[in-house]
């Protein structure tokens, strides 16, 4: 198979063009006029699942939508002249949902690259049947809710596959007050069957994902592809600062207990402390002041904190340092503060074997000037964070010019997609060779 891929660059280029065209096609499935937005259990979710299922069937894959709304296609392993429907599967996937006003490649490119890997590896065995001549099946999964845009809880689709679904999630509501349970019913899913989405570890060989880098490191290095070493740990908090609301004109500065100024100083402390640390990123993405009148000193402020790190211990140490700074800031200003943790995800280390096969795939694709391609840890979260609970995880990054993502300007070139397809296909073959040995 590697010789076939080397001998047929036009086939790889055609696959890359198909990925780019289908990214454009999926971008037209949106709830946002003039932009891209597809959220969990929406009409747009149903439409992209139908499109993905159609493309999977074109490849001879068996398709199904699971109990959490994930779209799955499978090419069975070939054993002699028959297909083995029970063989463990190597899963290749990503997600089709988006943030509001999204780009067209985050997640989507990874699903479509997975389909092109299946196209390259499939073999007809007669009677309209196709399989793969590998020691495992190939499954492509289009996860349904990686972003968490609608219900505020990320990784719902992959959490269901990993058997991590929590019953208290059913009470989550969207901006219109629709509960997750009600949205399931309206979409045609049965909440009582959510457990059927869960997969057993013995059903899976591993999980591979191609994803655009959501940062500028590859762009700055002039490299097309990278091995992902791990997916960042993350903690998210909602913080409240309490002061005293008073008349803006009548309250002198020495009597003010301005909650907004305290929260603003706290946001600057987040930047200062995180910039001093290696591989720790803190972001205050929301800040509100109450009661919110122009002539009232704010008596309360609420803000969010997204804290990410390559390693859990470093991330937690920074949070401890931040709490000490917040105590000092609020004490100096006569304010009180408290925090509620709303998300905690441990770092997921990519499996050494899968890092190795991805590295070999990148080298074989000739995308790197040297023998060793870049190795980057992912500062963004991915479905692999959930799937890591039941299978080894490996990831490949594709260059994203300027590194912008979650924005209409995110990009990837067809030539880099072609390299990514070639590299990931070779990675699958290297993994197959390792399992045969």
Secondary structure, 3 states (H helix, E strand, C coil): CHHHHHHCHHHHHHHHHHHHHHHHHHHCCCCCCCCCCCCCCCHHHHHHHHHHHHHHHHCCCEEEECCCCCEEEEECEEECCEEECCCCEEEEEEECCCCCCCCCCCCHHHHHHHHHHHHHHEEEEECCEEEECCCCEEEEEEECCCCCCCCCCCCHHHHHHCCCCCHHHHHCECCCCCEHHHHHHHHCCCHHHHHHHCCCHHHEEEEEEEEECCCCHHHHHCCCEEEEEEECEEEEEEEEEECCCEECCCCCHHHCCCHHHHHHHHHHHHHHHHHHCCCEEEECCCEEEECCCCCEECCEEEEEEEEEECCHHHHHHHHHHHHHHHHHHHHHHCCEEEEEEEEEECCEECCHHHHHHHHHHHHHHCCCCCCCCEEEEECCCCCHHHHCCCCCEEEEEECCHHHCCCCCCCCCCHHHHHHHHHHHHHHHHHHHHHHHC
